């Protein structure tokens, strides 16, 4: 029997598979058994009601989709009084995700949300469609450190910091988050992009820019996971473009302890359960007693001599 459990800091998950924030709700209990998931991740909440960005909000692209939802939310009071109890009907740990526009509000949000029954606090300092002009904390080392430090001083709950692939040096941002006290990193949010409707000559998204997700971005994020895993000691959760079992294995080999799945849930919600089953079967066939042993197991060494010889010029 394969041990499917993984540890993300002080939090133990029954398996490394969970949904990404904003791609999941308890309504999916009509389709899949939510108790099978490693964790439940709520949609990012801000303090006040937020309508989100103007439509159209989603458009398909080759290899994925571009979206600009804009973090719509009914606000923190609704989250605490309705959504948290709704999620806690199920057994997996609950990850509450927060967003804010200032360090002070992030600190207050962390304090208030942490008093609820959530098990983990995800700090979304990276949403590209909240401020597409680039005003995200995760784009700057100092801003990342300052906001994460304030949040760390506010709560004893485990903190997962969600990074941005749009940062110039994601490794530097990862180090700043770790130094400030983050317990784990989510790598990463979506990549900011633009799609133009060639019939109207207008952007395909109402907010002009949108976050690119889907299998097309996976190699980029896998590379970031690998680089961050080499640079920090805290666990990493890979997120981006996972649609099949092999994607999960690839992320874990690159250094991820667990993964979050978003795009697949829109296409095939039951696919997330199939991945859990497939991962257990794959580990059993390959002789892995623990799924956690996959983390960082990529063979990272110089090419064999035969390959080096074959690549040498003739002369």
VEXDREN-2710 file (C-alpha; in Angstrom, 1 decimal):
% VEXDREN-2710
k/r/px/py/pz
1/UNK/0.0/0.0/0.0
2/UNK/1.4/3.4/-1.0
3/UNK/1.5/6.1/1.7
4/UNK/-0.1/9.0/-0.2
5/UNK/0.2/11.5/2.7
6/UNK/2.5/14.6/2.4
7/UNK/3.5/17.2/4.9
8/UNK/3.4/20.9/4.1
9/UNK/5.1/22.3/7.2
10/UNK/3.0/21.4/10.1
11/UNK/0.0/20.4/8.0
12/UNK/-0.5/16.8/6.9
13/UNK/-2.5/16.2/3.7
14/UNK/-3.9/12.7/2.9
15/UNK/-2.5/13.1/-0.6
16/UNK/-0.7/15.9/-2.6
17/UNK/-3.7/16.9/-4.8
18/UNK/-5.9/19.9/-4.1
19/UNK/-7.8/22.5/-6.1
20/UNK/-6.4/25.9/-6.9
21/UNK/-8.1/29.0/-5.3
22/UNK/-10.9/30.4/-7.5
23/UNK/-11.4/27.2/-9.4
24/UNK/-13.4/25.3/-6.8
25/UNK/-16.5/25.4/-4.6
26/UNK/-18.5/23.0/-2.4
27/UNK/-21.0/22.7/-5.3
28/UNK/-18.5/20.2/-6.8
29/UNK/-19.6/17.8/-4.1
30/UNK/-22.5/16.9/-6.5
31/UNK/-19.9/15.6/-8.9
32/UNK/-16.9/14.3/-6.9
33/UNK/-16.2/13.1/-3.3
34/UNK/-14.5/16.2/-1.8
35/UNK/-13.3/14.1/1.1
36/UNK/-10.9/12.4/-1.3
37/UNK/-8.9/15.7/-1.8
38/UNK/-5.7/16.5/0.0
39/UNK/-7.1/19.9/1.0
40/UNK/-10.0/22.3/0.1
41/UNK/-8.9/25.7/-1.1
42/UNK/-11.5/28.5/-0.9
43/UNK/-11.7/31.3/-3.4
44/UNK/-9.7/34.4/-2.5
45/UNK/-11.7/36.8/-0.3
46/UNK/-11.2/40.5/0.4
47/UNK/-12.7/42.6/3.1
48/UNK/-15.4/44.3/1.2
49/UNK/-17.8/43.1/-1.5
50/UNK/-16.1/43.1/-4.9
51/UNK/-18.0/42.7/-8.2
52/UNK/-15.0/41.6/-10.2
53/UNK/-13.8/42.7/-13.6
54/UNK/-16.1/43.6/-16.6
55/UNK/-17.1/40.9/-19.0
56/UNK/-16.1/39.1/-21.1
57/UNK/-14.0/37.4/-18.4
58/UNK/-12.8/34.3/-20.1
59/UNK/-11.5/33.4/-23.5
60/UNK/-10.0/30.2/-24.9
61/UNK/-6.5/30.2/-26.3
62/UNK/-4.3/27.4/-27.8
63/UNK/-3.1/25.3/-24.9
64/UNK/-5.3/26.9/-22.2
65/UNK/-7.4/29.9/-21.5
66/UNK/-7.0/33.6/-20.6
67/UNK/-9.2/35.0/-17.8
68/UNK/-9.7/38.2/-15.9
69/UNK/-12.3/37.4/-13.2
70/UNK/-11.0/40.1/-10.9
71/UNK/-11.4/38.3/-7.5
72/UNK/-15.2/38.8/-7.1
73/UNK/-16.2/38.2/-3.5
74/UNK/-19.1/38.8/-1.1
75/UNK/-16.6/40.0/1.5
76/UNK/-15.1/38.7/4.7
77/UNK/-18.2/38.6/6.8
78/UNK/-20.0/36.4/4.3
79/UNK/-16.9/34.2/4.0
80/UNK/-16.6/33.7/7.8
81/UNK/-20.3/33.2/8.5
82/UNK/-21.4/31.1/5.5
83/UNK/-18.5/29.8/3.4
84/UNK/-16.2/28.5/6.2
85/UNK/-18.9/26.4/7.9
86/UNK/-19.9/25.1/4.5
87/UNK/-16.4/23.9/3.8
88/UNK/-15.9/22.5/7.2
89/UNK/-18.6/19.9/6.5
90/UNK/-15.8/18.0/4.8
91/UNK/-12.8/16.4/6.3
92/UNK/-9.7/17.7/4.3
93/UNK/-7.9/20.8/5.8
94/UNK/-9.4/24.1/4.7
95/UNK/-7.1/26.7/3.1
96/UNK/-8.5/30.2/3.3
97/UNK/-7.1/32.6/0.7
98/UNK/-7.0/36.4/1.3
99/UNK/-6.2/39.5/-0.8
100/UNK/-5.9/43.2/0.0
101/UNK/-4.5/46.4/-1.5
102/UNK/-2.4/47.6/1.4
103/UNK/-0.1/46.0/3.9
104/UNK/-2.3/47.2/6.8
105/UNK/-5.4/45.6/5.3
106/UNK/-3.5/42.3/4.6
107/UNK/-2.5/42.3/8.2
108/UNK/-6.1/42.9/9.4
109/UNK/-7.5/40.3/7.0
110/UNK/-5.0/37.7/8.2
111/UNK/-5.9/38.4/11.8
112/UNK/-9.7/38.2/11.2
113/UNK/-9.7/35.2/8.9
114/UNK/-7.3/33.3/11.2
115/UNK/-9.8/33.4/14.0
116/UNK/-12.1/31.2/12.0
117/UNK/-11.9/27.4/11.5
118/UNK/-9.5/27.6/8.5
119/UNK/-6.5/25.4/8.8
120/UNK/-4.1/27.3/6.5
121/UNK/-3.9/30.9/5.4
122/UNK/-3.0/31.4/1.7
123/UNK/-1.8/34.9/1.1
124/UNK/-2.6/35.9/-2.5
125/UNK/-0.1/38.7/-3.2
126/UNK/0.1/37.8/-6.8
127/UNK/-3.3/38.0/-8.7
128/UNK/-2.4/39.6/-12.1
129/UNK/-6.0/40.7/-12.8
130/UNK/-6.5/42.4/-9.5
131/UNK/-4.2/45.2/-10.7
132/UNK/-3.0/44.5/-14.3
133/UNK/-0.8/47.6/-14.2
134/UNK/1.6/45.6/-12.1
135/UNK/0.7/46.7/-8.6
136/UNK/1.1/43.3/-7.0
137/UNK/3.3/42.7/-3.8
138/UNK/4.8/39.5/-5.3
139/UNK/6.6/41.5/-8.0
140/UNK/8.9/43.1/-5.5
141/UNK/11.2/41.5/-3.0
142/UNK/10.9/44.3/-0.4
143/UNK/7.1/44.4/-0.7
144/UNK/6.8/40.7/-0.4
145/UNK/9.0/40.6/2.7
146/UNK/7.1/43.5/4.3
147/UNK/3.6/42.1/3.9
148/UNK/4.5/38.6/4.8
149/UNK/6.4/39.7/7.9
150/UNK/3.4/41.6/9.1
151/UNK/1.1/38.7/8.5
152/UNK/3.5/36.3/10.2
153/UNK/3.4/38.5/13.3
154/UNK/-0.3/38.5/13.2
155/UNK/-1.2/34.8/13.1
156/UNK/0.0/31.4/14.3
157/UNK/-1.8/29.6/11.5
158/UNK/0.4/28.1/8.7
159/UNK/0.9/30.6/6.0
160/UNK/1.3/29.7/2.3
161/UNK/2.5/32.6/0.1
162/UNK/1.2/32.5/-3.5
163/UNK/3.9/33.8/-5.9
164/UNK/3.7/35.4/-9.3
165/UNK/5.3/34.1/-12.5
166/UNK/5.3/37.7/-13.7
167/UNK/8.1/38.7/-11.3
168/UNK/11.4/39.4/-12.8
169/UNK/13.2/37.1/-10.4
170/UNK/10.8/34.6/-8.8
171/UNK/13.6/33.0/-6.8
172/UNK/14.4/36.3/-5.1
173/UNK/10.8/36.7/-4.2
174/UNK/10.6/33.1/-2.9
175/UNK/13.6/33.8/-0.6
176/UNK/12.0/37.0/0.7
177/UNK/8.8/35.2/1.5
178/UNK/10.7/32.5/3.3
179/UNK/12.8/35.0/5.2
180/UNK/9.6/36.8/6.3
181/UNK/8.2/33.6/7.8
182/UNK/6.1/31.9/5.1
183/UNK/5.6/28.2/5.9
184/UNK/5.2/27.2/2.2
185/UNK/5.1/28.7/-1.3
186/UNK/2.5/28.3/-4.0
187/UNK/4.3/28.5/-7.4
188/UNK/2.5/30.1/-9.0
189/UNK/-0.4/32.3/-10.1
190/UNK/-1.2/32.9/-13.8
191/UNK/0.9/34.6/-16.4
192/UNK/-0.4/38.0/-17.6
193/UNK/-1.3/38.0/-21.2
194/UNK/-3.3/39.6/-24.0
195/UNK/-5.7/38.2/-26.6
196/UNK/-7.1/40.3/-29.4
197/UNK/-10.3/39.6/-31.3
198/UNK/-9.4/40.0/-35.0
199/UNK/-13.0/40.6/-36.0
200/UNK/-13.6/43.6/-33.6
201/UNK/-9.9/44.6/-33.2
202/UNK/-10.7/44.8/-29.5
203/UNK/-9.2/42.8/-26.6
204/UNK/-11.0/39.5/-26.1
205/UNK/-11.1/40.2/-22.3
206/UNK/-13.1/43.1/-20.9
207/UNK/-10.3/44.1/-18.6
208/UNK/-7.9/44.0/-21.6
209/UNK/-5.2/41.8/-19.9
210/UNK/-5.9/38.4/-18.4
211/UNK/-4.2/35.6/-16.6
212/UNK/-3.0/32.8/-18.9
213/UNK/-3.5/29.3/-17.5
214/UNK/-3.6/25.7/-18.9
215/UNK/-1.1/23.2/-20.2
216/UNK/0.8/25.8/-22.3
217/UNK/2.3/27.4/-19.2
218/UNK/3.3/24.2/-17.4
219/UNK/7.0/24.0/-18.5
220/UNK/7.5/27.6/-17.4
221/UNK/6.1/27.0/-13.9
222/UNK/7.8/23.6/-13.6
223/UNK/11.1/25.5/-14.2
224/UNK/10.2/28.0/-11.5
225/UNK/9.3/25.2/-9.0
226/UNK/12.7/23.6/-9.6
227/UNK/14.6/26.9/-9.2
228/UNK/12.7/27.9/-6.1
229/UNK/13.1/24.4/-4.5
230/UNK/16.8/24.7/-4.9
231/UNK/16.8/28.1/-3.2
232/UNK/14.5/27.7/-0.2
233/UNK/14.0/25.1/2.6
234/UNK/10.2/25.5/3.0
235/UNK/7.8/23.2/1.0
236/UNK/6.6/24.3/-2.5
237/UNK/3.2/23.6/-4.0
238/UNK/3.2/23.5/-7.8
239/UNK/0.3/25.2/-9.6
240/UNK/-0.1/25.7/-13.4
241/UNK/-1.3/23.6/-16.3
242/UNK/-1.9/20.3/-14.7
243/UNK/-4.3/18.2/-16.7
244/UNK/-3.0/14.6/-16.2
245/UNK/-1.1/12.3/-13.9
246/UNK/2.2/12.8/-15.6
247/UNK/2.0/16.6/-14.9
248/UNK/1.7/16.0/-11.2
249/UNK/4.7/13.6/-11.2
250/UNK/6.7/16.1/-13.2
251/UNK/6.0/18.9/-10.7
252/UNK/6.9/16.6/-7.8
253/UNK/10.2/15.5/-9.4
254/UNK/11.0/19.2/-9.9
255/UNK/10.7/19.8/-6.1
256/UNK/7.0/20.3/-5.3
257/UNK/5.6/18.6/-2.2
258/UNK/2.0/18.9/-3.5
259/UNK/0.1/20.5/-6.3
260/UNK/-2.9/22.7/-6.9
261/UNK/-5.2/22.0/-10.0
262/UNK/-7.3/24.7/-11.6
263/UNK/-7.7/24.6/-15.4
264/UNK/-8.7/20.9/-15.4
265/UNK/-11.6/21.5/-13.0
266/UNK/-13.2/23.7/-15.6
267/UNK/-12.8/21.0/-18.3
268/UNK/-13.4/17.9/-16.3
269/UNK/-14.0/18.1/-12.5
270/UNK/-13.8/14.4/-12.0
271/UNK/-10.3/14.4/-13.5
272/UNK/-8.9/15.5/-10.2
273/UNK/-10.0/12.3/-8.5
274/UNK/-8.7/10.2/-11.4
275/UNK/-5.3/11.8/-10.9
276/UNK/-5.3/10.8/-7.2
277/UNK/-6.1/7.2/-8.1
278/UNK/-3.6/7.2/-11.0
279/UNK/-0.8/8.6/-8.8
280/UNK/-1.3/5.8/-6.2
281/UNK/-1.3/3.2/-8.9
282/UNK/1.8/4.7/-10.6
283/UNK/3.8/4.8/-7.4
284/UNK/2.9/1.2/-6.6
285/UNK/4.0/0.0/-10.1
286/UNK/7.3/2.0/-9.8
287/UNK/8.0/0.7/-6.3
288/UNK/7.5/4.0/-4.4
289/UNK/6.3/3.2/-0.9
290/UNK/5.7/6.9/-0.2
291/UNK/4.5/9.5/-2.7
292/UNK/6.5/12.0/-0.8
293/UNK/9.7/10.3/-2.1
294/UNK/9.0/11.8/-5.5
295/UNK/9.6/15.3/-4.3
296/UNK/12.9/16.6/-5.7
297/UNK/13.8/13.2/-7.2
298/UNK/14.7/14.5/-10.6
299/UNK/18.1/13.2/-11.7
300/UNK/20.1/16.4/-11.8
301/UNK/23.6/15.5/-12.9
302/UNK/26.0/15.9/-15.8
303/UNK/25.3/14.0/-19.0
304/UNK/26.8/10.5/-19.4
305/UNK/30.1/10.2/-21.2
306/UNK/28.6/8.5/-24.2
307/UNK/26.3/11.5/-24.8
308/UNK/29.1/13.9/-24.4
309/UNK/31.2/11.9/-26.9
310/UNK/28.4/11.8/-29.4
311/UNK/28.0/15.5/-29.1
312/UNK/31.6/16.3/-29.7
313/UNK/32.6/17.6/-33.2
314/UNK/34.2/15.3/-35.7
315/UNK/37.7/16.2/-36.7
END
